[in-house]
Amino acid sequence: MSHRQAHPYRELDQRTADGLTVTLEWHPATTALRVVIVDRECATVTFAVRAEDAADAFVHPFVYAERTVCEVA
């Protein structure tokens, strides 16, 4: 029997400013990185980011979100 983890990504860093919560997450099985942005109304934007861009994308997420096809929840 296999056990599936509900949220396979792990939080690496999180910050809140101007009503937005920005989280940098890492998936240990795939080594994928993503940035998750949540606003005051709980609207969420998630996008993948390359390892070499992760720190900058965490600080300037909308610059990188424009370059990526966004998943909006």
Phi and psi restraints in degrees (value plus and minus 20) as a CYANA .aco file:
   2 SER   PHI    -121.0   -81.0
   2 SER   PSI     129.0   169.0
   3 HIS   PHI    -129.8   -89.8
   3 HIS   PSI      99.0   139.0
   4 ARG   PHI    -114.6   -74.6
   4 ARG   PSI     109.8   149.8
   5 GLN   PHI     -99.5   -59.5
   5 GLN   PSI     113.8   153.8
   6 ALA   PHI     -83.6   -43.6
   6 ALA   PSI     -57.0   -17.0
   7 HIS   PHI    -153.3  -113.3
   7 HIS   PSI      71.5   111.5
   8 PRO   PHI     -90.9   -50.9
   8 PRO   PSI     -36.5     3.5
   9 TYR   PHI     -98.7   -58.7
   9 TYR   PSI     127.6   167.6
  10 ARG   PHI    -132.7   -92.7
  10 ARG   PSI     117.2   157.2
  11 GLU   PHI     -93.1   -53.1
  11 GLU   PSI     106.9   146.9
  12 LEU   PHI    -118.4   -78.4
  12 LEU   PSI     -56.0   -16.0
  13 ASP   PHI    -181.1  -141.1
  13 ASP   PSI     134.5   174.5
  14 GLN   PHI    -168.9  -128.9
  14 GLN   PSI     123.7   163.7
  15 ARG   PHI    -164.9  -124.9
  15 ARG   PSI     134.8   174.8
  16 THR   PHI    -149.4  -109.4
  16 THR   PSI     111.5   151.5
  17 ALA   PHI    -176.8  -136.8
  17 ALA   PSI     118.3   158.3
  18 ASP   PHI      32.9    72.9
  18 ASP   PSI      17.1    57.1
  19 GLY   PHI      60.9   100.9
  19 GLY   PSI     -13.9    26.1
  20 LEU   PHI    -133.9   -93.9
  20 LEU   PSI     118.4   158.4
  21 THR   PHI    -129.2   -89.2
  21 THR   PSI     104.0   144.0
  22 VAL   PHI    -133.8   -93.8
  22 VAL   PSI     107.1   147.1
  23 THR   PHI    -146.1  -106.1
  23 THR   PSI     115.0   155.0
  24 LEU   PHI    -121.0   -81.0
  24 LEU   PSI     104.8   144.8
  25 GLU   PHI    -145.1  -105.1
  25 GLU   PSI     133.4   173.4
  26 TRP   PHI    -151.1  -111.1
  26 TRP   PSI     117.7   157.7
  27 HIS   PHI    -122.6   -82.6
  27 HIS   PSI      91.2   131.2
  28 PRO   PHI     -84.7   -44.7
  28 PRO   PSI     -50.8   -10.8
  29 ALA   PHI     -95.1   -55.1
  29 ALA   PSI     -54.1   -14.1
  30 THR   PHI    -130.0   -90.0
  30 THR   PSI     -30.4     9.6
  31 THR   PHI      42.3    82.3
  31 THR   PSI      -4.3    35.7
  32 ALA   PHI     -89.4   -49.4
  32 ALA   PSI     125.8   165.8
  33 LEU   PHI    -137.4   -97.4
  33 LEU   PSI     126.9   166.9
  34 ARG   PHI    -168.3  -128.3
  34 ARG   PSI     137.4   177.4
  35 VAL   PHI    -132.8   -92.8
  35 VAL   PSI     114.3   154.3
  36 VAL   PHI    -139.6   -99.6
  36 VAL   PSI     107.4   147.4
  37 ILE   PHI    -137.0   -97.0
  37 ILE   PSI     107.6   147.6
  38 VAL   PHI    -144.6  -104.6
  38 VAL   PSI     109.0   149.0
  39 ASP   PHI    -116.3   -76.3
  39 ASP   PSI    -197.5  -157.5
  40 ARG   PHI     -79.4   -39.4
  40 ARG   PSI     -51.3   -11.3
  41 GLU   PHI    -109.3   -69.3
  41 GLU   PSI     -11.6    28.4
  42 CYS   PHI      51.0    91.0
  42 CYS   PSI      -3.0    37.0
  43 ALA   PHI     -90.8   -50.8
  43 ALA   PSI     117.6   157.6
  44 THR   PHI    -143.8  -103.8
  44 THR   PSI     116.8   156.8
  45 VAL   PHI    -142.2  -102.2
  45 VAL   PSI     110.1   150.1
  46 THR   PHI    -147.9  -107.9
  46 THR   PSI     114.5   154.5
  47 PHE   PHI    -166.7  -126.7
  47 PHE   PSI     127.5   167.5
  48 ALA   PHI     -94.3   -54.3
  48 ALA   PSI     132.3   172.3
  49 VAL   PHI    -163.2  -123.2
  49 VAL   PSI     123.7   163.7
  50 ARG   PHI     -93.7   -53.7
  50 ARG   PSI     131.4   171.4
  51 ALA   PHI     -75.6   -35.6
  51 ALA   PSI     -61.2   -21.2
  52 GLU   PHI     -90.7   -50.7
  52 GLU   PSI     -36.1     3.9
  53 ASP   PHI    -124.5   -84.5
  53 ASP   PSI     -24.0    16.0
  54 ALA   PHI     -77.9   -37.9
  54 ALA   PSI     -68.3   -28.3
  55 ALA   PHI     -84.5   -44.5
  55 ALA   PSI     -63.1   -23.1
  56 ASP   PHI     -89.8   -49.8
  56 ASP   PSI     -58.4   -18.4
  57 ALA   PHI     -86.1   -46.1
  57 ALA   PSI     -51.4   -11.4
  58 PHE   PHI     -86.8   -46.8
  58 PHE   PSI     -58.4   -18.4
  59 VAL   PHI    -100.9   -60.9
  59 VAL   PSI     -55.2   -15.2
  60 HIS   PHI    -146.1  -106.1
  60 HIS   PSI      43.5    83.5
  61 PRO   PHI     -83.7   -43.7
  61 PRO   PSI     -53.2   -13.2
  62 PHE   PHI     -93.4   -53.4
  62 PHE   PSI     -44.9    -4.9
  63 VAL   PHI     -83.6   -43.6
  63 VAL   PSI     -63.1   -23.1
  64 TYR   PHI    -100.2   -60.2
  64 TYR   PSI     -51.5   -11.5
  65 ALA   PHI     -83.5   -43.5
  65 ALA   PSI     -54.5   -14.5
  66 GLU   PHI     -83.9   -43.9
  66 GLU   PSI     -49.1    -9.1
  67 ARG   PHI    -104.8   -64.8
  67 ARG   PSI     -27.6    12.4
  68 THR   PHI    -141.8  -101.8
  68 THR   PSI     131.0   171.0
  69 VAL   PHI     -93.9   -53.9
  69 VAL   PSI      99.0   139.0
  70 CYS   PHI    -109.1   -69.1
  70 CYS   PSI     126.9   166.9
  71 GLU   PHI    -122.8   -82.8
  71 GLU   PSI      95.2   135.2
  72 VAL   PHI    -128.1   -88.1
  72 VAL   PSI     105.9   145.9
